[in-house]
Amino acid sequence: MTGKLKTVAALSDGAAEPGGRATSNMTEAVRDWLVTKLAGVLNLPPQAIDASEPLTSYGLGSIEAITLVGELEDWLGWTLPATLLWDYSNLEAVCQYIIRHHQVANGSAGNRPAILAAGQPVSGETRGMAADRFAHGAFEAFARDLSDLTAASDRGHTVSYGELNARADELAMQLKQRGLTTETVVPVLMDRGLDLLVTMLALFKVGGVYVPIDSRYPPHRIFQMIRQSRSNLVLATRPSGASLDESLKEFDSAELPEVVFIDALETLADCEPAGPAESLGDLRDLAYIIYTSGSTGAPKGSLIEHRGMSNHLSAKVSSLGMTQGDRLAQNASQSFDISVWQMLAPLTCGASLRFIDSGINRDPAKLLSFIESEQISILEIVPSQLRALLKELRRPGDSAPALPSLRWLVVTGEAFPADLCRDWLDLYPHIPLVNAYGPTECSDDVTQFFAYEPPIPRLFQVPIGKALQGSHIYALGEDLDQALPGSEGEIYVGGVGVGRGYLHDPAQTAQVFLPNPFSLNPGERFYKTGDLGLFLPDGNWQFLGRIDNQVKVRGFRLELDEIRAAIASHDMVHDVVVVAREDTPGAKRLIAYVVYDSAPGGGNPDLRHFLERKLPDYMIPAAFVALDSIPVTTNGKVDLKALPAPASINLTGAARTVHYGNPMEKALAEIWMWALQIEEVGVEENFFEIGGDSLLALQLLAQIRSQFDVKIDLQRFFDNPTIARLALMLEESASETAPLRPQDMNGYERQA
């Protein structure tokens, strides 16, 4: 112990326990020093400072706060977090932090190490809430004590905690009879719903590893995931059988796994409970594997342990204040890591979840209706979906619904534009937003930012916030040197949530899961995210973008190299570059620039159809641009600035005949060109083959509704995605009500 701390420490001589007289004297000494110093900085008398008042109420600036922390360090002789005065709400809380720090340093508060972070962008301290229990164990306690409580609902079918636990116990027993045990890896192929929830819980009960696979994926993608898992068993439901059958055809007979359809299993006559969760395994056992896009051309599986998953669930429940009265919407694909907390967090605190059908989730009007009818209190969406939701809420002639049950709107998956935050809080100032950030490799979210007020005008992106419990965030340079506050660096994540690495890929694991030089725990690793971040003076983090070839489009994390490899595998492709363009704010699209082996004008292959068997739809480029050669810079790298903007070229490369048979088709073409930001469009061209996606479709349908006062269901548009067929639908709708007038089909002003 050094410096003037000896003077303060003398007050605590003989105090072995917190709360004793000596500790109280030390607290008073620290409080008096802080009050005096703060009063001096603010040019106020000491009696004007109330240690229990929020520090924000005194208007303390960032320079003054950092200076004050520095003086406190000199006085104490300790190293302190530079963000100390933002991490704690008032001077009393700061005092308690210092006392705990002192007790740790002197061994009177156990062996938990202090975090040394002054002048270093390291944030997030585990404050006694680390994962110490299996998630399914917490669920079982509610199933035992409050068995009649509603646990989940799907398409009108509701199950209680007791019923859900009984179904999971029965399936767990059947899996155990098949030899499943600790860390048995099991791919699960079924639609989102109660069967998926039961299967997840059953696997956890027997120690199995949950590996979710979206049944809507192309057969080859499903084959890749199952094969990489090296599992000899796949759990599925009969509705997913068709896509699974196609995938299994790619296996050699010796590798072919057994498929068990859980909805075809016979009911057990006698089913014993699986037993207390804590007695069946270790928190360091694997819980689940989530596949993400990989740079090698194949998906990579992130290995997450129970301790990381449980810590994350605990953090979400406590930070959002979740209780038995909450209803959380389950709308994320099971292949997306956020689906895990959406399904499990409610079950660890007595709340309930409501599965949202995909058709409802992607239709803003239906989603708003679902929130009201199901009394949803917590909803999570990606920014691009929020943009579509706001367009629906601001539609002329309609008043925004009150949404009285909604407590939190959680935004995740990609950078959160500040304008969306402002627009939401303008409509719903009483419903705060949470900007959540975290990589799949670290058990999902590692930071959160709570937005109660609109961001300041000069802010273009909402911060990602501060570290959740159990997580430590670092901004580092190339040599793992600490970036100073206010300087950018690559984000590294440490803590209990860091996973084991990638499934059967030690080389890739070694590249990004590195020994943590800042940890006092031997052998602890941290994760190199590839994200650039900025540590702000107020203790929050700002996301600045990627430093590698990975992007996020509509909330999905993509490796451009994987998409490129899939396209390059076509025999007629000579060279290809894939980029994510955002020529229109908020509308990021994947564009593939392709050099074909075929002669110009000889006809190019249908790459979209080719990729549909290899990649999920969100990984298929919106446009394929044929080029004679890929432009390069003088040093041989791809010249991204020289790649033509999609609006200036024919997106499909096919011959296009532009002829509109009537005013309706012409008016629709204007709307299409506005939505897709292109110069011309043919009446028989498929919206989704010339750059459209589901979110752009929502914008297009909203504009059609505004202009023609006719609402078209999104699913009907999916079935009729051409101008010709859409015009026919509109004419049929008009004939059933009032005919469309000429002015309804003219005068549409294109937006730049």
C-alpha positions, 0 to 999 in steps of 0.5 A: 500500500502506497501514498497517502492511502496510509493516512486513510488506511490508519482509520481502518486498522483492526477492522476485519469485517465490512461495516465495522467502526473503522470501516465507517471512519474510512468511509467518512474520510473518503466522503469528506475528501470527495465532497471538498474536492467536488465543491472546489471544482464546481466553485461551491461551498462543501455544504452545498454538496449532497453525497447521495445526490446524482452526480449528473445533477451538478453538471460535472464536465468530462475534463473536471471528472477525469481530473478529479479521479486523477487527484483521488488516485494521488491521494489514495495511492491507488489506480482507479477506473478513469470512468469512476464518476460515471460508473457510479451514480453518486458520491456514496456509491463511489465511497463504497467502491473505494472501501471494497477496493481497499478490503480486496487489497488487504484480503478482508473481502475474499480473493476477488481481484480488483480491476486496475484501469486508470487511464485505460479503456477497460470497463465492466466489473463483475459485481457479485452476479457471476453465473453460479447456476444452470439456467434450466435449474432456475426454470425447474425451480419455478416449475416446482414452486409455481407450476401453473404459471404461464411459461410460453405461448405459440400460435394460441397454444399455451403451456405452463411451467409445470407442463413445459417441464414435464414435456422436457423431462419426458424427452430428456429420459428418451434421449438418455435411453439413446445414450446421450450424455454430457457434451453430446453434440446434437443438431436440432432441425425444427421450426421456432415454437414449443417443440424447439423450446422443449428440445433445448431444455431436454438437451440441457437436462441430460448434458447435451449440446444444443445445435440449432439449425433453421429448417429454411436453410438451403439443403447444402447449408444444412448438410454442412452444419450437420457434417461439421458437428460430427454428430450421429444423431439429429433431432427434428420434427416431421414438418422439417423432414422435406428439407432434411431429406435433401440434406441427407442425400449429400452424406456418404452412407458411413457418415449418415446420422440417425434422425429422430422426429420428436413429434413421432416418439411414443409417450413414456408410461413412467417418466422420472424427473431428470434430477437437479440440474446442479447434480448433472454437470459442470458450468464449464460444460458446453451448452450450445453451438451457434453457426456463423458465417465463415471466411473459409467458405463454410460456416463456423460453430461458436462453442458456448459454455453454460457459465457464459450463457447463464451469466448473460441470462442473469445480466439481461434479467437484472438490467431489464428488471424482468419479473413474472409480469413480463412477456418477452417476444421470441422473434429471432431465428434459432440460428441467431444467438439472441434467440437463446436469451429470448427463449430462456431468460423469461423462464429463469425469472417466472416471466413468459415468452410469446413466439411470433410467427415470421409472417407477423414479425416482418409485417410492421402493421401485424407486429404492432397489433401482436404487441398490443394483443399479446401485451408484449413488454420486451421486444427486440429488433434490428435497426433496419426493422425499426426503420420499417416499423417507424414508417408504418407508425408515421403513415399519414391518416393513422394514429400510432398505437399506444403500446401500453404494455411495452417497457423496453425496445431492444435494438441489436444486430448492427450499428444503431443510427441515431435518427431512428432513436430520435424518431422512436422517442419522439413517438414514444418518450415513455418507452426507452430503447436499449442498444445491445452489442456483443459477438456470438463468440462471447455468449451474446451481448457484452454491452448495453446502452439505455436511451431514455432521451433523444441523442444530441443532434451531432451524434450519428450513431447510438453508443453501445454502452457499458459492459454487462456483468461478467464482461470486460471490454478493452480497446487495443492496438496491434501490439495489444497496447492500451488505447487512451480514452478518446482514441480508437482501438480494436475491441477485445472482450474478456470475462466469463462469457468468452466461449471455447472457440470454434468447433473443430477449428483450432487454427481459427480459434488460436487467431482470435481467442488469445491469452488475456494479459490484463487478467489476474486469472491464469489461463484466461483468454479474451476474444479479438472481435475485429470491431473498432471501438472508441472509449468515450469520456462518459464511460460508454463505448462507441462502435466505429465499424469493422476492420476486416472483411466481415459486415452486418446486413439486416442484423446478420453477421456475414463473411464476404469471403464465404459468399465470394467462395460460394459464387467462385465455385461456379464453373463459369465464374472467372473472378468475383468481388462481393461488397456491402453498399449503402448507396441509400442511408439505411439500405445496405445491400450485398452486391456481387461484381462478377467476371464470367468466363463466357463470352460477352453477350453469350448469356450469363449463368443464373447465379441467384438460383445457383446460390439458393442451394448453398446459402441462406437467403440473407447471404445471397447478393441483391444484385450480380453485376457483370464486369469485364475485369475487377478494377484494382489499385496500383498496389494490386488491391481491389479498387472499391471506389471504382466499382459502379454503383448498382443504380447505374447498371442493369442489376441482372445483366439480362436484356430488359424491355421497358414497356408499360401497358397502362398507367397503373404499371407506369405508376408502380414502376416509379415506386419500384425505381424509388424503392430500389434506387434504379433507373428503369425496371421491366414489368416482368422482373422479379422484385427480389432478383433485382435488389429487393428484400423483405424490408424494401418490400415493406417500404414499397407496399407502404408507398403503394398503400399511401398512394392508392389507399390499398393494403397488400399483404406481404405474403401476397407480394412474395407470391406476386413479385412483378409489376405486371402481377401487382398491377393486376392485383391492384385492379382487382382490389379496386374493382371490389371497392371504388375504381382508381382515379387517373390522378391516383396513378400519376404525379408520383414524385420520385425521391432522390 
